């Protein structure tokens, strides 16, 4: 059993910044890749950014240069620094993590999501 808890969402104006956090807790062997997804109303859930345990990152083209994903392995926590926010960034942001359990199974977990609203 693993829980991913997001925090940091809220209302921000166009051009503003916001930092999201995702903390993994529970019993597991290790947290592997972590990622942020987002889902706007009426839209599918899309990948925003991913980061490996070694710190390698990839970003969706729509956020490249504006968002930065990072992680603190000691805290099993991932972050998403969002700058120069646009109205189209408005969405529920979900944390995702690939976890190796204590039984050595690889399982994908999702957080409950945190809402980011960018107002114009």
C-alpha positions as CSV (number, residue, x, y, z in Angstrom):
1,X,0.0,0.0,0.0
2,X,1.4,3.3,-1.2
3,X,0.0,6.8,-1.0
4,X,0.9,9.7,-3.1
5,X,-0.2,13.1,-1.7
6,X,-0.1,16.2,-3.8
7,X,-0.1,19.7,-2.4
8,X,0.5,23.2,-3.6
9,X,-2.4,23.7,-6.0
10,X,-4.5,26.8,-6.0
11,X,-5.5,29.9,-7.9
12,X,-2.8,32.0,-9.6
13,X,-2.9,34.8,-12.2
14,X,-1.5,34.6,-15.7
15,X,2.3,34.8,-15.6
16,X,2.5,33.7,-12.0
17,X,4.2,30.8,-10.4
18,X,3.2,27.8,-8.4
19,X,5.1,24.8,-6.9
20,X,3.5,21.5,-6.5
21,X,4.7,18.7,-4.2
22,X,4.1,15.0,-4.3
23,X,5.1,12.9,-1.3
24,X,5.1,9.1,-1.4
25,X,4.4,7.3,1.8
26,X,3.7,3.7,2.9
27,X,5.6,0.5,2.6
28,X,7.7,-0.1,-0.5
29,X,11.1,-1.1,-1.6
30,X,11.8,1.9,-3.7
31,X,10.2,4.7,-5.8
32,X,11.3,4.6,-9.4
33,X,10.2,7.1,-12.0
34,X,7.9,9.9,-10.8
35,X,5.8,12.0,-13.1
36,X,3.2,14.7,-13.2
37,X,0.1,14.5,-15.3
38,X,-2.7,16.9,-15.8
39,X,-6.3,16.7,-16.9
40,X,-8.3,19.7,-17.9
41,X,-12.1,19.6,-17.8
42,X,-13.4,17.5,-20.7
43,X,-9.9,16.5,-21.7
44,X,-7.8,13.4,-21.4
45,X,-5.1,13.1,-18.9
46,X,-1.7,14.1,-20.4
47,X,1.8,13.7,-19.3
48,X,3.5,16.9,-18.2
49,X,6.9,15.9,-16.9
50,X,8.7,12.8,-15.7
51,X,11.9,12.3,-13.7
52,X,13.9,9.1,-13.1
53,X,15.5,8.2,-9.8
54,X,18.7,9.4,-11.2
55,X,17.3,12.8,-12.1
56,X,16.8,12.5,-15.8
57,X,13.8,14.5,-17.0
58,X,11.5,14.9,-19.9
59,X,8.7,17.4,-20.5
60,X,5.7,17.9,-22.7
61,X,6.4,20.5,-25.4
62,X,3.6,22.7,-24.0
63,X,5.5,23.2,-20.7
64,X,9.1,23.0,-21.8
65,X,11.1,26.0,-20.6
66,X,8.4,27.0,-18.1
67,X,8.1,24.0,-15.8
68,X,10.7,22.2,-13.9
69,X,10.4,18.7,-12.3
70,X,12.7,17.7,-9.5
71,X,12.8,15.2,-6.7
72,X,14.2,14.6,-3.2
73,X,15.0,10.9,-3.0
74,X,15.6,11.0,0.7
75,X,12.0,12.3,1.2
76,X,10.5,10.3,-1.6
77,X,9.0,13.6,-2.9
78,X,8.7,15.1,-6.4
79,X,8.1,18.7,-7.2
80,X,6.8,20.6,-10.1
81,X,7.9,24.3,-10.3
82,X,5.5,26.0,-12.7
83,X,6.4,29.5,-14.0
84,X,4.9,31.8,-16.5
85,X,1.6,30.1,-16.1
86,X,-1.1,30.4,-18.8
87,X,-4.8,29.8,-18.7
88,X,-4.3,26.6,-20.7
89,X,-2.3,25.3,-17.7
90,X,-5.6,25.1,-15.7
91,X,-6.1,21.5,-14.8
92,X,-6.1,19.0,-12.1
93,X,-2.5,17.9,-11.7
94,X,-1.9,14.3,-10.7
95,X,1.3,12.8,-9.3
96,X,2.2,9.4,-10.6
97,X,4.9,7.0,-9.5
98,X,6.2,3.6,-10.4
99,X,7.0,1.8,-7.2
100,X,8.7,-1.4,-6.5
101,X,6.8,-3.0,-3.6
102,X,8.3,-5.0,-0.8
103,X,7.2,-8.1,-2.8
104,X,9.2,-6.8,-5.7
105,X,6.2,-6.1,-7.8
106,X,6.3,-3.0,-10.0
107,X,3.1,-1.0,-9.5
108,X,2.0,2.3,-10.8
109,X,0.3,4.6,-8.3
110,X,-1.7,7.8,-8.6
111,X,-2.3,10.7,-6.3
112,X,-5.8,12.2,-5.9
113,X,-4.8,15.3,-7.7
114,X,-4.5,19.0,-6.9
115,X,-6.3,21.7,-8.8
116,X,-4.4,24.5,-10.5
117,X,-6.5,27.4,-11.8
118,X,-4.8,30.1,-13.9
119,X,-7.0,33.2,-14.1
120,X,-6.9,35.8,-16.8
